Amino acid sequence: MPKPYQPNDKWSQKAAEEGYRARSVYKLMEIDTRFRLLRHGMTVLDCGAAPGSWLQYVAQKIGPKGKAIGIDTTDIEPIADNVHLYRLDMMNEAALEAMLAQENIHQFSVVLSDIAPNTTGIKDVDQWRSVELTEAVLVLAQKYLKPGGKCVMKVFRGADFDEFLRKVKRDWKNVKVMTPKATRDRSFEVYVICEKH
Ligand SMILES: C[S@@+](CC[C@H](N)C(=O)[O-])C[C@H]1O[C@@H](n2cnc3c(N)ncnc32)[C@H](O)[C@@H]1O
């Protein structure tokens, strides 16, 4: 039996105590520890970044010489000087490209995506939308990630997942799938981590 939804589970409490905006930060911390993603001075793109807990963590890890760009369709409260925030839709490639030109960014060291579509409750629809958004992240990452740079993407498991993963394995190297400990018991999300050739 899956456990019922607990808004005040231990991860949410820990996030509140440690000053993070969301419990999801602990998923990124675990992925970072395992895959050694983030270092001082890196340029990082975070897609679907609101309310900003991943960016809070990224900002500390990359330090003042690094730069993070966070995008989301909803506003994000300011985080730090090295974090630039944009209200943008991941599906709007032209607007994303214009923003990157304005930021004078030609390459990222790491691309992150914790994007979750607004769920309809219909599992197949939500899963398909999650894959569609994640494919848009991959298109951008193919273009802007440096060779050897890592891309981390949340994606909902379901009917389209195997085909999605097959394509990632075809086009990227060192593809791994993981479910961090802070993932809710009832969730069908996983994280795909891959490296650009
Ligand atoms: C789980 S939250 C991200 C949490 C974030 N990693 C954090 O630590 O605070 C998922 C986000 O994806 C965003 N999102 C959904 N569809 C999007 C789209 N088309 N473009 C950009 N962001 C989107 C949602 O607005 C939401 O804020």
PDBQT file of the ligand as one rigid body, heavy atoms in Angstrom, charges set to zero:
ROOT
HETATM    1  C1  LIG A 201       8.839  20.487  -9.161  1.00  0.00    +0.000 C 
HETATM    2  S1  LIG A 201       8.839  22.150  -9.656  1.00  0.00    +0.000 S 
HETATM    3  C2  LIG A 201      10.560  22.535  -9.622  1.00  0.00    +0.000 C 
HETATM    4  C3  LIG A 201      11.119  22.660  -8.232  1.00  0.00    +0.000 C 
HETATM    5  C4  LIG A 201      12.506  23.242  -8.231  1.00  0.00    +0.000 C 
HETATM    6  N1  LIG A 201      13.494  22.289  -8.726  1.00  0.00    +0.000 N 
HETATM    7  C5  LIG A 201      12.949  23.673  -6.855  1.00  0.00    +0.000 C 
HETATM    8  O1  LIG A 201      13.844  23.020  -6.319  1.00  0.00    +0.000 OA
HETATM    9  O2  LIG A 201      12.421  24.661  -6.326  1.00  0.00    +0.000 OA
HETATM   10  C6  LIG A 201       8.489  22.049 -11.356  1.00  0.00    +0.000 C 
HETATM   11  C7  LIG A 201       8.406  23.365 -12.076  1.00  0.00    +0.000 C 
HETATM   12  O3  LIG A 201       8.268  23.153 -13.486  1.00  0.00    +0.000 OA
HETATM   13  C8  LIG A 201       7.646  24.318 -13.990  1.00  0.00    +0.000 C 
HETATM   14  N2  LIG A 201       7.168  24.152 -15.365  1.00  0.00    +0.000 N 
HETATM   15  C9  LIG A 201       6.128  23.414 -15.802  1.00  0.00    +0.000 A 
HETATM   16  N3  LIG A 201       5.966  23.566 -17.131  1.00  0.00    +0.000 NA
HETATM   17  C10 LIG A 201       6.941  24.418 -17.545  1.00  0.00    +0.000 A 
HETATM   18  C11 LIG A 201       7.300  24.956 -18.825  1.00  0.00    +0.000 A 
HETATM   19  N4  LIG A 201       6.597  24.656 -19.936  1.00  0.00    +0.000 N 
HETATM   20  N5  LIG A 201       8.351  25.803 -18.888  1.00  0.00    +0.000 NA
HETATM   21  C12 LIG A 201       9.058  26.121 -17.773  1.00  0.00    +0.000 A 
HETATM   22  N6  LIG A 201       8.754  25.648 -16.539  1.00  0.00    +0.000 NA
HETATM   23  C13 LIG A 201       7.710  24.802 -16.424  1.00  0.00    +0.000 A 
HETATM   24  C14 LIG A 201       6.507  24.560 -12.997  1.00  0.00    +0.000 C 
HETATM   25  O4  LIG A 201       6.036  25.889 -13.077  1.00  0.00    +0.000 OA
HETATM   26  C15 LIG A 201       7.205  24.245 -11.670  1.00  0.00    +0.000 C 
HETATM   27  O5  LIG A 201       7.645  25.397 -11.024  1.00  0.00    +0.000 OA
ENDROOT
TORSDOF 0
